[in-house]
Amino acid sequence: MTETAASSRTILVLGATSAVAIAFARQACEQGQPTFILAGRNEARLNEIRTDLVARGACDTSSIVVGDLGDPVAVPGLCAQVFEFAEQIDDALLAYGVLGDQADQQSSSDTLKSLMDVNLTSAAMWCEMLATHFEQQGQGRLAVIGSVAGDRGRQSNYLYGATKAALERVCEGMAHRFAGQKDIVITIVKPGFIDTPMTDHIEGKGGPLWATPEKVAGVIHKAMDSRRVRVYAPWIWRWILLIVRSLPVPIMHKTKM
């Protein structure tokens, strides 16, 4: 993307307080002077991020939308607020989600429903509303953060993985829907381990399977620019998951993944 093109773009960031979202937005500022709509639950933090981005070159008309993005009931109203700030959305990043605890999800129907509402139902609603908007304006790019956990059901996180697998099918279908429209891009980004506060409970961080938020953000920008439908971050996960998906069921069932 040229600097001129980047400078005139309006970018919606859903889940703007996440580490990857912040890195993505900061990198977008290096390409020009975009206008941001930053959406999330923490108003004070959103204002801090907006101030930081404006200082890095973002347009000072950048705005925030405060609300629970993962609540399906709230999504239509929040989407309406987004379009009050901008008639046209050029780029969007869906970066919110919850990991949760597999044992809690197995034992509590309320916890399981919340996981599905946040990671799948609300996310699919945002995707479809943005897809309709892109179709009406004739252009737009959407990147959605999925997960390698969606590639195969594993005992450790199959419920979380199921939400990410289903969301990937939504994005994959939308990309197929717009395959004949070169100016509409739908990308699913599949990180492995990301060094963020969400993974602070995991021991032994580091190594080739881990990525920084900045690294993942760079992958997202490159994938959108090259019109990729699916991309792993870092790339090594593509080959790891190819092996995992290829394991025969009897062998898979002997593992403790």
C-alpha positions in Angstrom: 0.0 0.0 0.0 1.3 3.4 -0.9 1.7 6.1 1.8 -0.9 8.2 0.0 -3.4 5.3 0.1 -2.7 4.6 3.8 -3.0 8.2 4.8 -6.6 8.4 3.6 -7.8 5.1 5.1 -10.2 4.7 8.0 -9.3 1.7 10.1 -11.7 0.0 12.6 -10.0 -1.9 15.4 -12.3 -4.2 17.4 -10.6 -5.1 20.6 -8.3 -2.2 20.4 -6.7 -2.6 23.8 -5.1 -6.0 23.0 -1.4 -6.1 22.5 -1.6 -7.3 18.9 -4.2 -4.6 18.0 -2.0 -1.8 19.4 1.0 -3.1 17.5 -1.2 -3.3 14.3 -2.4 0.3 14.7 1.1 1.6 15.4 2.5 0.0 12.3 -0.4 1.5 10.3 0.7 4.9 11.4 4.1 4.2 9.8 2.4 4.0 6.4 0.7 7.4 6.6 -2.0 9.2 8.5 -4.9 6.9 9.0 -8.1 7.7 10.9 -8.9 5.1 13.6 -12.1 4.0 15.2 -11.0 2.1 18.3 -13.5 -0.1 20.0 -13.4 -1.9 23.3 -14.7 -2.0 26.9 -12.1 0.1 28.7 -12.8 3.8 27.9 -9.7 5.1 29.8 -7.4 2.7 28.0 -9.0 3.4 24.6 -8.3 7.1 25.1 -4.7 6.4 26.1 -4.2 4.4 22.9 -5.9 7.0 20.8 -3.6 9.7 22.2 -0.6 7.5 21.5 -1.6 6.9 17.9 -2.3 10.6 17.2 1.2 11.3 18.5 2.5 8.7 16.1 0.8 10.4 13.1 -2.8 9.2 13.1 -5.5 11.7 12.2 -6.7 13.7 15.3 -10.3 13.0 14.3 -9.7 9.3 15.4 -12.4 8.2 17.8 -13.4 5.5 20.3 -16.5 3.3 20.7 -17.0 1.9 24.2 -19.0 -1.3 24.8 -18.9 -5.1 25.1 -18.0 -6.2 21.6 -18.5 -9.8 22.6 -22.1 -9.5 23.6 -24.3 -10.5 20.6 -27.1 -8.3 21.9 -24.9 -5.2 22.0 -23.3 -5.7 18.6 -25.9 -4.0 16.3 -26.0 -0.9 18.5 -22.2 -0.7 18.7 -21.9 -1.2 14.9 -24.3 1.7 14.5 -22.1 3.9 16.7 -19.1 2.9 14.5 -20.9 4.2 11.4 -21.8 7.4 13.1 -18.1 8.2 13.2 -17.3 7.2 9.6 -19.5 6.5 6.6 -16.7 4.4 5.1 -14.5 1.8 6.7 -11.5 0.8 4.6 -9.8 -1.7 6.9 -10.9 -3.6 10.0 -9.2 -5.8 12.4 -11.1 -8.1 14.7 -8.7 -8.7 17.6 -10.9 -9.5 20.7 -11.6 -12.9 22.2 -11.3 -15.0 25.3 -9.2 -18.2 26.0 -10.8 -19.2 29.3 -10.3 -22.5 31.1 -11.3 -25.8 29.5 -12.3 -27.4 32.8 -14.6 -24.4 33.6 -16.1 -24.6 30.1 -16.8 -28.3 30.5 -18.5 -28.0 33.9 -20.4 -24.7 33.4 -23.0 -24.2 30.7 -22.9 -20.4 31.4 -19.2 -20.3 30.9 -19.4 -22.3 27.7 -22.2 -20.1 26.4 -20.1 -17.0 27.2 -17.1 -18.5 25.3 -19.3 -19.2 22.2 -20.9 -15.7 22.4 -17.6 -13.9 22.5 -15.4 -15.9 20.2 -18.0 -17.0 17.6 -21.5 -15.5 17.7 -20.6 -11.9 18.2 -17.5 -12.2 16.0 -19.5 -13.6 13.1 -22.0 -10.8 13.5 -19.3 -8.2 13.2 -17.8 -10.0 10.2 -21.2 -10.1 8.4 -22.0 -6.5 9.1 -18.6 -5.4 7.8 -19.0 -7.7 4.8 -22.3 -6.0 3.9 -20.7 -2.6 4.3 -17.8 -3.5 2.1 -20.1 -4.9 -0.5 -22.1 -1.7 -0.6 -19.1 0.6 -0.9 -17.3 -1.7 -3.3 -14.1 -2.2 -1.3 -12.7 -3.0 2.1 -10.3 -5.3 4.0 -11.0 -7.4 7.1 -8.5 -9.3 9.1 -9.7 -11.7 11.8 -7.4 -13.2 14.5 -8.1 -16.9 14.8 -5.9 -19.5 16.3 -3.9 -22.6 15.5 -6.1 -24.3 18.1 -8.9 -24.5 15.5 -7.0 -26.9 13.3 -7.8 -30.1 15.2 -9.7 -30.9 18.3 -7.4 -31.6 21.3 -8.3 -32.6 24.8 -6.6 -29.5 26.3 -8.6 -26.8 24.5 -11.2 -28.3 22.1 -14.0 -25.9 23.2 -11.9 -22.8 22.6 -10.5 -24.5 19.4 -14.1 -25.1 18.2 -14.9 -21.4 18.3 -11.8 -20.6 16.3 -12.5 -23.3 13.8 -16.0 -22.2 13.2 -14.9 -18.5 12.9 -12.3 -19.6 10.3 -15.1 -21.3 8.3 -17.0 -18.0 8.4 -14.0 -16.1 7.1 -13.2 -18.7 4.5 -16.7 -18.6 3.2 -16.7 -14.8 3.1 -13.4 -14.8 1.1 -15.1 -17.2 -1.4 -18.1 -15.0 -1.5 -15.9 -12.0 -2.6 -13.5 -14.0 -4.7 -14.5 -12.1 -7.8 -14.2 -8.6 -6.2 -10.5 -7.7 -6.1 -11.0 -4.8 -3.8 -12.6 -6.8 -1.0 -10.2 -8.8 1.1 -11.0 -11.2 4.0 -8.1 -12.7 5.9 -8.0 -15.1 8.8 -4.7 -14.9 10.8 -3.8 -17.9 12.9 -1.2 -17.2 15.6 0.3 -19.8 17.8 1.7 -18.7 21.1 1.9 -14.9 21.5 3.9 -13.3 24.3 1.1 -11.2 25.8 -0.5 -10.9 29.3 -3.0 -13.6 28.3 -0.2 -16.2 28.1 1.7 -15.1 31.3 0.5 -18.3 33.0 2.5 -20.4 30.5 6.0 -21.4 31.6 9.0 -21.4 29.3 8.1 -18.6 27.0 10.3 -18.0 24.0 11.6 -20.0 21.0 10.5 -20.5 17.4 6.9 -21.3 18.4 6.4 -17.9 20.1 5.8 -14.6 18.4 5.7 -11.0 19.7 2.6 -8.8 19.2 4.7 -6.8 16.7 5.6 -9.8 14.7 2.0 -10.9 14.5 0.9 -7.4 13.5 3.4 -7.4 10.7 2.1 -10.7 9.4 -1.4 -9.2 9.4 -0.4 -6.2 7.4 1.5 -8.3 4.8 -1.4 -10.8 4.5 -3.9 -8.0 3.9 -1.7 -6.3 1.3 -1.2 -9.6 -0.5 -4.8 -10.6 -0.3 -4.1 -13.8 1.7 -7.2 -15.8 2.8 -5.3 -17.6 5.6 -1.9 -17.1 7.2 -0.1 -18.6 10.2 1.9 -16.5 12.6 4.7 -17.4 12.8 4.9 -19.5 9.6 6.3 -22.6 11.2 2.9 -23.4 12.7 1.6 -24.1 9.1 3.9 -27.2 9.0 3.4 -28.2 12.6 -0.4 -28.2 12.2 -0.1 -30.1 8.9 1.5 -32.9 10.8 -1.0 -32.7 13.6 -3.9 -32.8 11.2 -2.4 -35.8 9.4 -2.0 -38.0 12.5 -4.3 -41.1 12.3 -6.9 -41.1 15.1 -5.3 -44.1 17.0 -2.0 -42.3 17.1 -3.6 -38.9 18.0 -5.4 -40.6 20.9 -2.1 -41.8 22.4 -0.9 -38.2 22.7 -1.6 -35.7 25.6 -1.9 -32.6 23.4 
